[in-house]
Amino acid sequence: CFLSVFHDLLCAFPFRLRSTLSLALGVAAAAAALAPQFAAAQQFPTKQVRIISPFPVGGGPDGVARLVADKLSRTWGTGVIVENRPGGNGFIAIDAWKRGAKDGHDLLILDNVHLAAYPSLFKRLPYDPAKDFDTLLPLFKTHFFFTVGTGSKYKTVADIVADAKARPGKLNYGSWSVGNPVHLGSELFESATGTQMEHVIFKETTQLYTSVSTGEIDFALGSAATAGPLYRAGKLRLVAFAGPQRSAEFPDVPTVAESGGPKDFAVTGWNAIAVPPGLPAAVADKIRKDIEQALTGPEVAEKFKTFGYEQFPTTRAQFNQFVKDESQRFGDVIRKANVSLD
């Protein structure tokens, strides 16, 4: 009855006034619908927040996660902890997060392989990257170096390529698993140079780069975080930088192209923060904005410099497209290498 009377009253007004009133009512209705989201965002967080990480304590990704957690604790006025769940290709951490809070109080750190490589590498995954994650933003990105022992005969990437072509299948490189950025980057290098090399798998990064330093392994891709300690100890040499231009922190190291390798060859690693899908948009936007703010400041710049990390500013739409492009690139490499895991 009320609606009928209201309709009759509204029809009595001139058309322009009716249009104005209808617009105002529409805006009011939209505001009313969004009010709960804004209220939830203003109240978030209401309890301790967990950042679940697939990385062990002490590494570069863990250092960044703990710095972000500390800054978020101060911003939000509540505890933010990092819970490390390493192992199992990151599946242990992902499973713990999937069984956790769905309201944004449990955040998840994902490596680039979880989103862009594993869907093509594994026949069966314990998660669906398209349905299980709402990936908010990247934390950082890093590029890799071609590393050799200080006594190695390889002075340039061209030397590595020439030897690999002269001895098909004999030259070897190492990584710590199948499907990590170092392995897939090396597969990409084989494809780009038309060479065939042997992949040697190690249990951990320390063992891998020690073997490179002694000459047991011919070369390995490594980041400033993973290969940096042995490089600073004078046991590794950086032959080339697999990035679009020289590293600001290592300006004397040539790019792969400058070292006689393929043009525009790059191997990138990155980490991202994900929340559960279906989170109110205002809450997700608040988390993203506050993490973006936490990634600023001199202490973050110093931490990034230590590990050779770079800021990765991007919109959500741009980042989603970047992940799609990376997935296509990794998928092509994996299919060409005919690699798959159960």
Secondary structure as UniProt FT lines:
FT   HELIX           2..12
FT   HELIX           15..43
FT   STRAND          49..53
FT   TURN            57..58
FT   HELIX           60..76
FT   STRAND          80..84
FT   HELIX           88..90
FT   HELIX           91..98
FT   STRAND          106..111
FT   HELIX           113..117
FT   HELIX           118..121
FT   TURN            129..131
FT   STRAND          134..149
FT   TURN            150..151
FT   HELIX           157..166
FT   TURN            168..170
FT   STRAND          172..175
FT   TURN            178..179
FT   HELIX           181..193
FT   STRAND          198..201
FT   HELIX           205..214
FT   STRAND          219..222
FT   TURN            224..227
FT   HELIX           228..232
FT   TURN            233..234
FT   STRAND          236..242
FT   TURN            251..252
FT   TURN            256..260
FT   TURN            263..264
FT   STRAND          268..275
FT   TURN            277..278
FT   HELIX           281..294
FT   HELIX           298..307
FT   HELIX           316..337
//
